[in-house]
Amino acid sequence: MKDIELPRRVIVGDGAIERIGDLVCELALVGDSLVIADPITAKIAGERVRSDLGSEIYILGGSIDHDIQSAIDLIREKNIGYLVGVGGGRVIDITKICAYKTEIPFLSVPTAASHDGITSPQASLRGRKPVSIRVHSALGILADTEIIRKAPPRLTAAGCADAISNYTAVLDWKIAHEKKGEYYGDYAASLSMMSAQIVMHNAEKIKNHIDILVEALISSGVAMGIAGSSRPCSGAEHQFSHALDLICPKPALHGEQCGVGTIMMAYLHGTDWEKVRNALKTVGAPINSRELNIDDKYIIRALMMANKIRDRYTILGDGLSKEEAIELARVTGIIK
């Protein structure tokens, strides 16, 4: 038995923010609302949404645990009927967790296309154990491409890298099915792989056609919803990124790390890793440790411990020795 959870309404396009009230009416959301944003995204779109909906607003500013508990306390105190997460990955993931714990619906209003958390029924936050937390999908998504187009280029590149990382995640899922008998969903896998391939194929266009990336990231989230897990979009490349989050004094962005991990995992899979690297370079994402601004020693350590991050079979199998990790990182140009 599988529990498929998908958003009911998705609106994408320039000026979409103007339809926030329509979206609420179409989804028959009732009661007072609470907008969750950070200080930057509140100025970009959060205050606009708050004004249009007559909402309360909670501005993130403390630790992850503090913000989640404070927002939950406010939700219960004000008897909030639904939430609206306005921001990037951290804001939307915190909104997901708050909605899940208080058993109310939420809307996702991304201000950047930095990763596939826009849609997915998963939340992953640094500061906690670096694995996906099963929550609920957004009831509705409103992605204003005019706003997202103005996001820092680094965030857009990280979103491209996160979408491209589906390439090796699907390959990992397939070998887990073949070698361990794990459930494998052809439709979810195909949708996830298509998202990766579309971003790679259109790498030169995305800067001026941000809707390509937004739709790919939304499709990735839908693939996870259909699969009932993060499997279609999270394999060894994500475990590598989670390992870096644990050991690095200053990790890079999630998508950036996953992109570099994808280069190496594609090599291990015996597929076209250079195509992956070239696409990442074209979109402006890091392709080596220097561009990640992460010391080589952390790359090697992360490769050696990645298979232990969670109980999920991948191309890493039982893990890499130090010598194997160094060779992998060198042959793919991740380290010198």
PLY file of the C-alpha trace (Angstrom):
ply
format ascii 1.0
element vertex 336
property float x
property float y
property float z
element edge 335
property int vertex1
property int vertex2
end_header
0.00 0.00 0.00
1.25 3.49 -0.90
0.06 6.89 0.28
0.27 9.39 -2.60
0.10 13.03 -1.59
0.09 15.85 -4.15
-0.77 19.57 -4.15
-4.30 20.38 -5.29
-3.48 23.63 -7.12
-0.28 25.02 -8.67
0.00 28.52 -10.14
3.23 29.48 -11.94
3.99 32.67 -13.87
4.89 36.33 -13.79
2.61 38.25 -11.43
1.25 35.08 -9.82
1.54 36.72 -6.39
-1.52 38.79 -7.29
-3.60 35.59 -7.23
-2.92 34.62 -3.61
-6.46 35.58 -2.59
-7.95 33.61 -5.48
-5.88 30.57 -4.51
-7.18 30.69 -0.95
-10.77 30.90 -2.21
-10.30 28.11 -4.78
-8.95 25.81 -2.08
-11.75 26.79 0.32
-9.30 27.65 3.09
-11.01 29.13 6.11
-9.99 30.85 9.31
-7.17 33.23 10.07
-3.84 32.68 8.32
-0.24 33.00 9.41
2.52 33.96 6.98
5.95 32.55 7.82
8.93 34.34 6.28
12.45 35.46 7.11
13.55 39.11 7.28
14.54 39.17 3.59
11.60 37.25 2.12
9.16 39.24 4.24
10.24 42.34 2.32
10.27 40.55 -1.04
6.77 39.07 -0.83
5.78 38.15 2.72
4.36 41.55 3.68
2.45 41.68 0.39
0.88 38.29 1.10
0.14 39.28 4.71
-1.60 42.45 3.55
-3.61 40.74 0.81
-4.83 37.99 3.16
-5.14 40.09 6.32
-2.77 37.62 7.98
-0.59 37.52 11.01
3.10 37.18 10.16
5.92 35.34 11.91
9.46 36.38 11.01
12.11 33.70 11.51
15.15 34.85 13.40
16.23 32.31 15.99
17.44 28.75 15.96
15.45 26.19 13.99
13.99 24.61 17.13
13.13 27.99 18.62
11.42 29.24 15.45
9.39 26.05 15.03
8.19 26.06 18.64
7.48 29.81 18.67
5.49 29.58 15.45
3.53 26.59 16.76
2.75 28.48 19.97
1.47 31.42 17.92
-0.62 29.12 15.69
-2.32 27.61 18.74
-2.73 30.92 20.55
-4.36 32.62 17.54
-6.27 29.49 16.43
-4.75 29.80 12.95
-6.58 27.95 10.16
-3.77 27.68 7.59
-0.16 28.71 6.98
1.60 30.40 4.07
5.34 29.83 3.75
6.95 32.69 1.81
10.62 32.21 1.12
13.35 29.75 0.24
14.00 26.20 1.36
14.46 26.87 5.08
11.30 28.97 5.35
9.15 26.48 3.47
10.56 23.49 5.37
9.84 25.16 8.71
6.33 25.96 7.47
5.84 22.30 6.51
6.88 21.09 9.95
4.66 23.62 11.74
1.69 22.68 9.56
2.31 18.98 10.12
2.59 19.31 13.91
-0.50 21.49 14.23
-2.50 19.48 11.66
-3.44 22.43 9.46
-2.90 22.97 5.70
-0.30 25.29 4.20
0.50 27.10 0.97
3.98 27.25 -0.54
5.06 30.62 -1.99
8.73 30.30 -3.04
10.82 33.42 -3.55
13.73 31.44 -5.03
14.08 28.20 -6.96
16.90 26.85 -4.80
15.72 23.26 -4.24
12.83 20.84 -4.75
11.27 21.44 -1.33
8.77 23.75 -3.05
6.42 20.81 -3.52
7.70 17.72 -1.77
6.09 16.12 1.29
9.54 16.03 2.88
11.43 18.51 5.07
15.15 18.56 5.76
16.71 21.17 8.00
20.31 21.72 8.96
20.74 21.65 12.69
18.70 18.47 12.91
19.71 14.96 11.90
20.40 15.42 8.17
17.70 13.18 6.76
14.32 13.86 5.22
11.39 14.21 7.60
8.07 12.96 6.22
5.46 15.72 6.49
2.62 16.80 4.18
2.69 18.36 0.75
1.52 21.94 0.30
-2.18 22.17 -0.46
-1.36 24.82 -3.04
1.73 26.35 -4.64
2.06 29.87 -5.97
5.34 30.49 -7.79
5.73 34.03 -9.11
8.46 33.73 -11.73
8.95 37.51 -11.78
9.98 37.36 -8.11
11.99 34.14 -8.47
13.87 35.53 -11.49
15.27 38.29 -9.25
16.67 35.87 -6.67
20.47 35.75 -6.28
22.00 33.77 -9.19
23.69 31.45 -6.70
20.30 30.25 -5.43
19.06 29.59 -8.96
22.23 27.64 -9.78
21.77 25.58 -6.59
18.21 24.78 -7.65
19.46 23.63 -11.05
22.02 21.40 -9.32
19.36 19.91 -7.05
17.20 19.07 -10.06
20.18 17.59 -11.93
20.97 15.42 -8.89
17.79 13.43 -9.66
19.88 11.79 -12.40
21.93 9.67 -10.01
19.17 9.40 -7.40
17.03 7.48 -9.88
19.97 5.25 -10.84
20.52 4.50 -7.14
16.84 3.70 -6.67
16.96 1.28 -9.60
19.97 -0.67 -8.32
18.37 -0.82 -4.85
15.38 -2.45 -6.53
17.55 -4.86 -8.50
19.89 -5.85 -5.68
17.76 -5.46 -2.56
14.22 -5.89 -3.83
13.26 -2.37 -2.80
10.04 -0.93 -4.25
10.70 0.99 -7.49
8.06 3.14 -9.14
8.50 3.53 -12.89
6.28 6.58 -13.13
7.90 8.47 -10.24
11.37 7.52 -11.48
10.60 8.66 -15.03
9.18 11.97 -13.83
12.22 12.62 -11.66
14.68 11.68 -14.40
12.83 13.87 -16.89
13.21 16.85 -14.55
16.98 16.30 -14.43
17.29 15.85 -18.17
15.20 18.93 -18.99
17.38 21.13 -16.78
20.58 19.68 -18.27
19.27 20.08 -21.82
18.17 23.67 -21.20
21.11 24.75 -19.03
21.90 27.75 -21.23
18.27 28.96 -21.30
17.36 28.82 -17.63
18.75 32.22 -16.70
16.15 33.87 -18.96
13.49 31.15 -18.70
13.24 30.49 -14.98
9.91 28.72 -15.46
11.83 25.71 -16.83
13.60 25.29 -13.50
10.53 26.05 -11.37
8.46 23.44 -13.20
11.30 20.89 -12.96
11.55 21.39 -9.20
7.79 21.16 -8.77
7.80 17.95 -10.83
10.55 16.56 -8.59
8.37 17.18 -5.55
5.43 15.52 -7.29
7.64 12.48 -8.03
8.38 12.16 -4.31
4.69 12.50 -3.52
3.86 9.68 -5.95
6.67 7.46 -4.65
5.73 8.08 -1.03
9.36 8.83 -0.18
12.32 10.99 -1.24
13.79 8.04 -3.19
13.27 9.48 -6.73
15.27 12.59 -5.86
17.67 11.54 -3.11
20.46 9.00 -3.43
24.16 8.83 -2.67
24.69 12.40 -3.89
22.33 13.62 -1.15
23.98 11.42 1.46
27.30 12.99 0.46
25.76 16.45 0.95
24.27 15.50 4.32
27.68 14.20 5.41
29.26 17.53 4.47
26.60 19.31 6.53
27.67 17.27 9.55
31.43 17.74 9.30
32.09 21.05 7.54
32.54 24.23 9.59
30.85 26.15 6.74
28.91 23.90 4.35
27.89 25.15 0.93
24.27 25.30 -0.23
22.38 22.01 -0.30
21.95 21.99 -4.08
25.57 22.95 -4.67
26.82 20.01 -2.63
24.37 17.62 -4.26
25.53 18.76 -7.69
29.18 17.98 -6.92
28.09 14.67 -5.43
26.19 13.88 -8.62
29.34 14.23 -10.71
31.09 11.60 -8.61
28.14 9.24 -8.31
27.54 9.41 -12.07
31.15 8.29 -12.52
30.59 5.34 -10.18
27.47 4.40 -12.12
29.54 4.33 -15.30
27.34 6.93 -16.98
28.13 10.30 -18.59
29.51 12.18 -15.59
31.14 14.79 -17.83
27.72 15.71 -19.21
26.56 16.29 -15.65
29.63 18.38 -14.85
29.25 20.48 -18.01
25.58 21.21 -17.28
26.43 22.28 -13.74
29.18 24.54 -15.05
26.81 26.09 -17.59
24.21 27.01 -14.96
26.93 28.47 -12.71
26.93 25.77 -10.03
30.17 24.59 -8.36
31.95 21.64 -9.96
34.85 21.12 -7.52
35.90 21.58 -3.90
37.48 24.96 -4.57
34.23 26.37 -5.98
32.32 24.88 -3.05
34.87 26.60 -0.77
35.24 23.32 1.11
38.61 21.83 2.00
39.51 18.61 0.18
39.78 16.69 3.45
36.06 17.19 4.08
35.21 15.94 0.60
37.11 12.71 1.28
35.62 12.25 4.75
32.11 12.86 3.44
32.58 10.27 0.70
33.78 7.71 3.24
30.86 8.24 5.63
28.04 8.97 3.15
26.76 5.37 3.01
26.18 5.47 6.78
24.04 8.61 6.77
20.83 6.62 6.41
19.68 3.07 5.78
19.36 3.44 2.01
21.17 1.29 -0.55
23.07 3.28 -3.21
25.99 2.95 -5.60
28.26 3.44 -2.56
27.33 -0.03 -1.34
29.19 -0.79 1.88
31.21 2.40 1.59
34.48 3.67 0.12
37.95 3.33 1.57
40.07 6.46 1.91
42.07 5.46 -1.15
38.91 4.86 -3.19
37.43 8.19 -2.11
40.59 10.08 -3.06
40.75 8.36 -6.44
37.08 9.10 -7.16
37.41 12.77 -6.23
40.59 13.18 -8.27
39.51 11.39 -11.43
36.34 13.56 -11.61
38.28 16.76 -10.89
36.56 17.47 -7.59
39.94 17.72 -5.88
43.41 18.12 -7.40
0 1
1 2
2 3
3 4
4 5
5 6
6 7
7 8
8 9
9 10
10 11
11 12
12 13
13 14
14 15
15 16
16 17
17 18
18 19
19 20
20 21
21 22
22 23
23 24
24 25
25 26
26 27
27 28
28 29
29 30
30 31
31 32
32 33
33 34
34 35
35 36
36 37
37 38
38 39
39 40
40 41
41 42
42 43
43 44
44 45
45 46
46 47
47 48
48 49
49 50
50 51
51 52
52 53
53 54
54 55
55 56
56 57
57 58
58 59
59 60
60 61
61 62
62 63
63 64
64 65
65 66
66 67
67 68
68 69
69 70
70 71
71 72
72 73
73 74
74 75
75 76
76 77
77 78
78 79
79 80
80 81
81 82
82 83
83 84
84 85
85 86
86 87
87 88
88 89
89 90
90 91
91 92
92 93
93 94
94 95
95 96
96 97
97 98
98 99
99 100
100 101
101 102
102 103
103 104
104 105
105 106
106 107
107 108
108 109
109 110
110 111
111 112
112 113
113 114
114 115
115 116
116 117
117 118
118 119
119 120
120 121
121 122
122 123
123 124
124 125
125 126
126 127
127 128
128 129
129 130
130 131
131 132
132 133
133 134
134 135
135 136
136 137
137 138
138 139
139 140
140 141
141 142
142 143
143 144
144 145
145 146
146 147
147 148
148 149
149 150
150 151
151 152
152 153
153 154
154 155
155 156
156 157
157 158
158 159
159 160
160 161
161 162
162 163
163 164
164 165
165 166
166 167
167 168
168 169
169 170
170 171
171 172
172 173
173 174
174 175
175 176
176 177
177 178
178 179
179 180
180 181
181 182
182 183
183 184
184 185
185 186
186 187
187 188
188 189
189 190
190 191
191 192
192 193
193 194
194 195
195 196
196 197
197 198
198 199
199 200
200 201
201 202
202 203
203 204
204 205
205 206
206 207
207 208
208 209
209 210
210 211
211 212
212 213
213 214
214 215
215 216
216 217
217 218
218 219
219 220
220 221
221 222
222 223
223 224
224 225
225 226
226 227
227 228
228 229
229 230
230 231
231 232
232 233
233 234
234 235
235 236
236 237
237 238
238 239
239 240
240 241
241 242
242 243
243 244
244 245
245 246
246 247
247 248
248 249
249 250
250 251
251 252
252 253
253 254
254 255
255 256
256 257
257 258
258 259
259 260
260 261
261 262
262 263
263 264
264 265
265 266
266 267
267 268
268 269
269 270
270 271
271 272
272 273
273 274
274 275
275 276
276 277
277 278
278 279
279 280
280 281
281 282
282 283
283 284
284 285
285 286
286 287
287 288
288 289
289 290
290 291
291 292
292 293
293 294
294 295
295 296
296 297
297 298
298 299
299 300
300 301
301 302
302 303
303 304
304 305
305 306
306 307
307 308
308 309
309 310
310 311
311 312
312 313
313 314
314 315
315 316
316 317
317 318
318 319
319 320
320 321
321 322
322 323
323 324
324 325
325 326
326 327
327 328
328 329
329 330
330 331
331 332
332 333
333 334
334 335
